[in-house]
Amino acid sequence: MNVNDIKILSEKIQAQINRVIIGQETTVKFVTAALFAGGHVLLEDVPGSGKTTLAKTLGRTIDGTFSRIQMTPDLLPADMTGVNYFNMKTQEFQFLKGPVFANVLIADEINRATPKTQSGLLECMEEKQVTVDGTTYPLDDVFLVIATQNPVESQGVFPLPEAQIDRFLVRLNMNYPQHDEIVQVLRTHVAGSERRLAEVEKTATTREIAEARTCIRNIFVQDDILSYVVDIVEETRHHAGIILGVSQRGALSLVRMSQVLAAFDGRDYVLPDDVKEAAVPVLAHRLALRYSEQAVPHRDQELVREILERVAIPVE
């Protein structure tokens, strides 16, 4: 597989999703990019913005397994990972796999689960494995977690700790569509949104996704581009409005997402524009802001854009 194959495959996936999700082309692009990058997605926005529908639609475009967990305060880690049970017929303990054993997993309203349950996803997301009663079970190589959360609720929720937020490759918002797009959304739902979702075609196999990831790792990144990424990351650590800047994991994530965007454009090399396009969704959620900055909505995204304006762009 080459970059042109990746471009064509990604466009097919996005086209299928955009049949259902209207007016969210940028968000759809980055969700698809996270799939190809091997990362995980945090979808954050107000209720009714289409977060779960987007995740379900992506799951239908892949010829693999798909599962969904409705996160609640009484959910236990074993409800996600699976349990050992005693089989009376065989007189032996057997492992019953949980919903995390899938290619695409939706963790709906993740901030409603307790910290203990949230931490149960850490090993799955980072190590792609599950350990139960001392035995480790590997997850599929193509494993994508799409977690949704409502940022405006404060009752009955448990904010994600920085250690888990950092595990998400990108954080995306479902912005309000334009007037004509909302009319189209209403028209679609009046005609039957479930019918439109059922018409989504499977356009990629897990094998194709795995091959695309191998190709993306080989996309050339010049030393000047790597230095540009480091300059951006270091600037987040020195900004007056930021308490805690971006870690090395964040820098690696920015490089990997830049490689994916280059492949989506049919190139086998990364440009500074790829880095700039990926910076906000990859870096903003990794920043810990000072208290005076936290009151401003989407201030973390604004700070990343300010930093991009400050840092010199490499020129050949």
Protein Blocks (a to p, Z undefined) as FASTA:
>chain_A
ZZklmmmmmmmmmmmmmmmmghilmmmmmmmmmmmnopacdddddehiommmmmmmmmmm
pccddddddddfklcfklmnopcdddfklopacddddfklcfbdcdehkllpcfklmmmm
mmmmmnopaceehiacdddfbdcddddddfkbcghpacddfklmmmpmbacddddddfkl
mmmmmmmmmnopklmmmmpccfbdfklmmmmmmmmmmpccdfklmmmmmmmmmmmmmgfk
bmbdcdfklmmmmmmmmmmmmmmnopabdcfklmmmmmmmmmmmmpccdfklmmpghklm
mmmmmmmmmpccddZZ
